[in-house]
Each structure stands twice: as structure tokens, then as C-alpha cells.
């Protein structure tokens, strides 16, 4: 029992609130839907980066290496200035969706080095150029590039040449839940002595300026030499103490309306007061050293190759212990904790990848506040929003009101929750903090998130969009990772899943034939046209992936029902219901099967009843593999009503035998395979999936067959031609999304689910079924070994190969080879389908953090566990 585990247990028992302070501060609050009050929902333009330093945010805050309390009452973050930039570096800069040639794109280099699940120890790194940051150049060059051209990155500008940059590291260690020890290390990597301004900054989120009754109390921060003393009516007192020589500066977290719109300011010392004072020498800081935002200004002159440290202590109450001792102790305890997690046989490199993945998941938490009704109507102290705003985006979600810490896909590119992303995050998080993972899974099912009609909100750009229904699958995984003992959690999940499943059946099976629609279902750009838009011809799009997701969903709910029925027989009837529903969906999915190609395709069902198959060999045809489980004879004996229903099906509906009828005897037990891809089709699908000329790459499974490189698919619908070809990197089509592409790259979530599916088949067939791997290699392997190899391919994206490189860094020489960069890991959104280079959001630890599960669970997957 490590010290960190004891803290986790204490937090779980509600004895000590070890998670009350954490890295819950976003890296981007500008350009978000929450801050957008425009007529037509133009979020990127309504509050751009240029406004961020001057404009008080309405819903949440942002900062560098930031922390806050779980209600974001106070915030702490770093501000930096190299003496040349036109503005303080207070937040991560990047391109908007309209500026980037592949959509929104952060243009900075920062890393989440470490974090325990209680945030008792955290570490963060940032590389800051010593030359002027090229804001204008980055926007202009990227805006001028086409989709076919690569993105113009900060490294391309030359500002890091000759290693002329600062390596800034922030280490945090908690002496107790409200006593944070902080060490800022500034290293001059350049060839000459240089000066860096460092401003540790403390401020209050603005909750007083919106005209809300009873919420106009304004807190205060009093600044003096080496001390910022804060007072808040409900939070109490807070102190930030700093060592060494610093100059205190104070202003207010209030909008500079004069700068932005030529209007009168609420404060003579607005939010950008410290920025303007330092950069331009203006008198925009309060000479009385009082405000709601304050900083300790350090000026560090550092010789080439040397470093300097700043020590700070943020406390509520009396400090405990000596700062350096606390930092050293918590670091050692973190080492002990992470060492205890690694299974035998884990290499040091793999252990580093897993630890970095956990760090990213922990730093990826964000305070998320969004009262949709108030946002639509506006605040009493502000002018009413335009009619287009009140009746536009998310206007059907007035019930929704969030005020929570949530795991985000990416705190810059995607600083808002996404329903199916979150499910994958929580599977990885469950390895270190199962309580938080379970709370997250339950959160989106609360009455103030879940729509009254049963729909789970997708993400803030469009809560009504449809994400794949993976909540039940993830909840079952988390239940198992937590020791298969929290039946109360699983029961709560099941009650709300019944509502959501019903929503899917009523809303996304318009013809009532068990073939489901759903739109893009998270797979941006996967088809020849936008699957979320109106079809090019009259009819319905019946989706292979939508139907597969629902078959999988029915099986997940069957499995949960079987678990719950061991404690309460009431759930036996529910198990029977979902057994039947799976049978009908899996059988109907056969209509999407092309026997000549050995693959499943989407199809358009026209009004005259004719079907137009969309013969694109993509992951939509592989996902039916994921609708697989095993029923054991023990379960069937324990639940005779389920056994009777199964016998009736096979007797009265023999056509269902392919999805229900496969049986084997294992260890004296009869096992029955339930699968949307029955034994007659399995080998044919795997032949394509495991073909290096189609889906199998050196680094996992592509989302589109490489065969479409030479033979793009095209179809004429109505008066237009539509096509899709293999695109292993960024999409050349803007069909859906900016920088997201499912036309060839490797995506972790579908890879993970397909590996899980292979393990399910392996538990049924054991080593009796051998499959050629890779296709045409002449080498045959059992399915469990293939699943292991696919896991290894995904893990190898991050580990050092025989050439000494990590594939995720691609061919960039600095990221790939430089000793100060190459081992600082990020977890990209997706990966090049041929080379494995990281693409998309480069800090999307989120679902790419599933590599943590692959590493920590891999060796536990050997052997064959029984089915349900």
C-alpha cells in the first residue's frame, strides 16, 4: 500500500479532499462556444486570442501550467515574457478553425511530465523562444496554405535555431490538500546569457460582474513583497508566498472595454493591466497593490546552459513542512506508486510511456461550467443576446447546467467534454483512480446532462449530435478494473442506459427494421459525403457502424444485466430483453453484408425500397466484430428464463443460428458465442482487416483500406459525384471537421475495440482457430497472439525503435533526435496510416491514453477467462 494509494483511499472515503485542488484550469477559454454570444454562432471570431488578455471570461479561465480549486474560485498560473514579445505569454497560442489549413491548431510546445491521481505531485514543461514569438507569421503562412500542404509549425519559423529557448518546468507537490509547494525551474538552453521575466499569477474567476442576484460580492488580493494575500467571502483566505526578489503587481480580472469597444471600464486597472504595464510601461496596475488579479514579477538573468529556480507556496491555512522536503518526498512517493502499477516484464521505456499517458490524463481534467439556459438568455448585467443566438446552437438543451471537473479530450484543441471520448478516457483512468472514472461515467447521465428524451449530450458545439453509444461498454470495463464489486455503480449506470437505449431505438431506427442511422457517429470524414447532413438523394442512410454500435450496446446491456442478476433476479427479465434485441439487430445487419466482397457496407435505402450500397472498405465494416460476447452454461443454468428464450429462438427461428448458434465445450462448461459476425463470416472479415495492403499497418489498423489509394470509391447521387480515397494523414476534404480525418489514419479507440473483440473470440475458440497473419504471409496464429501483436504495434508508436526513434515524431529532426525534446511525450489525436507520425491535436491524451491500458493490462490478458 503506497502513500499515494493511501491518499486515494482517503479521498474515496471522503476523509480528506486530496482532489480539491488540481490542474483544472483550461489552456484555452477563448474561441469556445460558452463564451460565444454572437448572432450566428461564430465562436472563433466572437472572442479571439487577441481579446483573451483583455476580456473577462464568463464561464471559465485559462493559463499556463495552471491549477485551481474544483469550483474554480481561485486560479494560479504562470505568465512569461522574453523581453521581445508584444504581449505577455499567459496562455497557449494557436490558430482558429478558419486560420489553420487543417483547422484549429495549437502552435506551442508543452508537455505534461507527471501527475499522481490525487495531484499530490505534478510536473509540466514548456519551451519558450528567446526571440520574438512569430504570431503574425504563423497566421499568415498557414492561412495561405492549402489542405494538400503541411501545416506551418513554430519550429519551421526558426525561433528555436541554435537552441535559443527557455525550458520552463513547473513542479507541484501538496503538503496537504490545501497546501501546494511549487518550484519553477528556468533553464537557458541558448548560447548566450539571456533574461526572462516570470510572473506567477493568482486571480479569482469573475463571478461578480454579471448582475446575478446575491453574487456581486467582489473578492480581493492584497500584494506586498513576496506575498499575495487573497480573501473571498465563501472560499476564505489564501496566500501565495514567493522566495527571492520580486515586484508585486495588481489589477482586476475585469474586461478592458475601452481597448476592445471604446466603452467605459468597470475598473481603472483591467485584466490586461499587468501586461500593459510590463510591455508598455503604462500606469495600469493599482498603486495600492489591491485587485482581483495579482502577480509576483521576477526578472531572471541566466547564463548560457544554466538554470534558476523560483520557490512558491500556495496555502489555505498554515503550511506543513519545509518546501524542498515536501517536493522531494512527493516525487519519491510518485516513483513508488507508478513502479507498483507496472506488471512484470514491462520495459523501462514502456513504463515511461504509461506514466506519461497517466500524466496527460490527469492534467487533462478541466473545470467545466456551462448553464445553457442562462447562456441562451444572457445575464441581467449584459445586453440580451441576439435572436439568432437564443434560437440557435443548443437551444433544445436548456435543461443542461454543468459545474464539474471533467476529463477533456484536449485542453486546447477540444476544451470541452465529448461523450464517447470520455468513455475511453475513463477506461485508462480506472487503472489509477477508479472512483473518479466511475463518477465521470455517471456524470453525463445525471438529470442536468442527460436530455429528458434520453440522449447523452455529445459536445458543446452541438449537444444534439450523436456519438457512438460506448458508455455501457466503458462502465463494464471500469467495473471489472475496479475488482468487479461495485454493483451499485453498475445499477445506476443500467437505469440510465435503459433510457438512452430507448432513445436510440426510437430516434435512430426510423424504419423500425433494426438497421440504424446516427450520422457521422464520431467518424469525421469517413464516407464520401457528410453523413450528418441531408442525403444527396431522398431516402435513409442505413449504417454498418450505427447498426454495429447498437448490436454491441445491446450485448453490453445484456452483460451488465447478467452481472446484476447475480445479486437481484429482477434483472433476469432485462437480460432476456437485450438478448432478443441483440439477436434482431445482429440478424438485420446481414442486410449490409456483401457476400462477394466479404465485408459490410453502409447503404442508402431509397424511397422506392431499392438499396444503394456504399462500397467503401472502412472501419464501419470492421465494427460489427465488436458486437461479441460469450454465454456460459453456468449462466444459462442460473437464469432458466434466458436459457428457455435461447432455445426457443434456435428452434423457431433457425435463421438466427449464425449469430446465436456457435457452441463449444471448455473446461467442462458449454459456451455459446453471440456475435454480429458469425463463424461463417469471421475469417473473411479478418482476411481483409489483417492485410497489409488494406487495414494492417506497422502501427495498428487503418480506418480506411489502403486499397482505396489506387482505387478510390466514387458514386453518383442525384446530380453530384462523390468520392473517397485513402488519405493516411490530414484529410484533403473538409467534408466534416477541420483537422480530423478518418480516411486512412490510425485511431486508437477503434483499434482498442477491435483488439478487445479479438480477445473475445480468442476466449471462445482458444488456440483451435488459427488465422493467417498478416494475410498472405503463410504464417498462422491464434487470435490471442494476433491481439497481442496489434497491441504491441500501437505501443510501438511511442517507444524507441531499433533506429533510436519514436515513430510518433515522424521525420522532424528536433522532435525525433534532440536530447532535450525526443523523450518528452505527447499523445496525438491520431497517427499517419503508413509511418505512424502523430497528427491532429498533439496533446489529445484522452482516448490515445488507452495505451496506458494496453501496457498495464497486456500481460494480464494471457489465458482464457470464461464468458458471462
Secondary structure as GFF3:
##gff-version 3
##sequence-region A 1 868
A	DSSP	alpha_helix	3	12	.	.	.	ID=ss1
A	DSSP	beta_strand	21	22	.	.	.	ID=ss2
A	DSSP	alpha_helix	43	46	.	.	.	ID=ss3
A	DSSP	alpha_helix	49	52	.	.	.	ID=ss4
A	DSSP	beta_strand	64	69	.	.	.	ID=ss5
A	DSSP	beta_strand	74	81	.	.	.	ID=ss6
A	DSSP	beta_strand	94	95	.	.	.	ID=ss7
A	DSSP	beta_strand	105	106	.	.	.	ID=ss8
A	DSSP	beta_strand	109	115	.	.	.	ID=ss9
A	DSSP	beta_strand	121	129	.	.	.	ID=ss10
A	DSSP	alpha_helix	135	143	.	.	.	ID=ss11
A	DSSP	three_ten_helix	154	157	.	.	.	ID=ss12
A	DSSP	three_ten_helix	161	163	.	.	.	ID=ss13
A	DSSP	beta_strand	165	176	.	.	.	ID=ss14
A	DSSP	beta_strand	179	188	.	.	.	ID=ss15
A	DSSP	beta_strand	194	204	.	.	.	ID=ss16
A	DSSP	beta_strand	220	224	.	.	.	ID=ss17
A	DSSP	beta_strand	227	232	.	.	.	ID=ss18
A	DSSP	beta_strand	236	242	.	.	.	ID=ss19
A	DSSP	beta_strand	247	251	.	.	.	ID=ss20
A	DSSP	alpha_helix	257	261	.	.	.	ID=ss21
A	DSSP	alpha_helix	273	280	.	.	.	ID=ss22
A	DSSP	beta_strand	290	291	.	.	.	ID=ss23
A	DSSP	beta_strand	293	302	.	.	.	ID=ss24
A	DSSP	beta_strand	307	315	.	.	.	ID=ss25
A	DSSP	alpha_helix	323	341	.	.	.	ID=ss26
A	DSSP	alpha_helix	348	363	.	.	.	ID=ss27
A	DSSP	beta_strand	365	371	.	.	.	ID=ss28
A	DSSP	alpha_helix	372	377	.	.	.	ID=ss29
A	DSSP	alpha_helix	387	390	.	.	.	ID=ss30
A	DSSP	beta_strand	401	407	.	.	.	ID=ss31
A	DSSP	alpha_helix	419	429	.	.	.	ID=ss32
A	DSSP	alpha_helix	434	443	.	.	.	ID=ss33
A	DSSP	alpha_helix	471	481	.	.	.	ID=ss34
A	DSSP	alpha_helix	487	507	.	.	.	ID=ss35
A	DSSP	beta_strand	539	542	.	.	.	ID=ss36
A	DSSP	alpha_helix	544	565	.	.	.	ID=ss37
A	DSSP	alpha_helix	571	588	.	.	.	ID=ss38
A	DSSP	three_ten_helix	589	592	.	.	.	ID=ss39
A	DSSP	beta_strand	593	594	.	.	.	ID=ss40
A	DSSP	beta_strand	599	600	.	.	.	ID=ss41
A	DSSP	beta_strand	602	606	.	.	.	ID=ss42
A	DSSP	beta_strand	611	614	.	.	.	ID=ss43
A	DSSP	three_ten_helix	619	621	.	.	.	ID=ss44
A	DSSP	three_ten_helix	623	626	.	.	.	ID=ss45
A	DSSP	beta_strand	628	632	.	.	.	ID=ss46
A	DSSP	alpha_helix	633	638	.	.	.	ID=ss47
A	DSSP	alpha_helix	640	652	.	.	.	ID=ss48
A	DSSP	three_ten_helix	654	656	.	.	.	ID=ss49
A	DSSP	alpha_helix	657	660	.	.	.	ID=ss50
A	DSSP	beta_strand	662	666	.	.	.	ID=ss51
A	DSSP	beta_strand	669	675	.	.	.	ID=ss52
A	DSSP	alpha_helix	679	689	.	.	.	ID=ss53
A	DSSP	beta_strand	696	697	.	.	.	ID=ss54
A	DSSP	beta_strand	700	701	.	.	.	ID=ss55
A	DSSP	alpha_helix	707	710	.	.	.	ID=ss56
A	DSSP	beta_strand	713	717	.	.	.	ID=ss57
A	DSSP	beta_strand	720	724	.	.	.	ID=ss58
A	DSSP	alpha_helix	748	765	.	.	.	ID=ss59
A	DSSP	beta_strand	770	772	.	.	.	ID=ss60
A	DSSP	beta_strand	780	782	.	.	.	ID=ss61
A	DSSP	alpha_helix	783	795	.	.	.	ID=ss62
A	DSSP	three_ten_helix	807	809	.	.	.	ID=ss63
A	DSSP	alpha_helix	813	817	.	.	.	ID=ss64
A	DSSP	beta_strand	830	831	.	.	.	ID=ss65
A	DSSP	beta_strand	838	839	.	.	.	ID=ss66
A	DSSP	alpha_helix	845	848	.	.	.	ID=ss67
A	DSSP	alpha_helix	851	857	.	.	.	ID=ss68
A	DSSP	three_ten_helix	858	861	.	.	.	ID=ss69
###
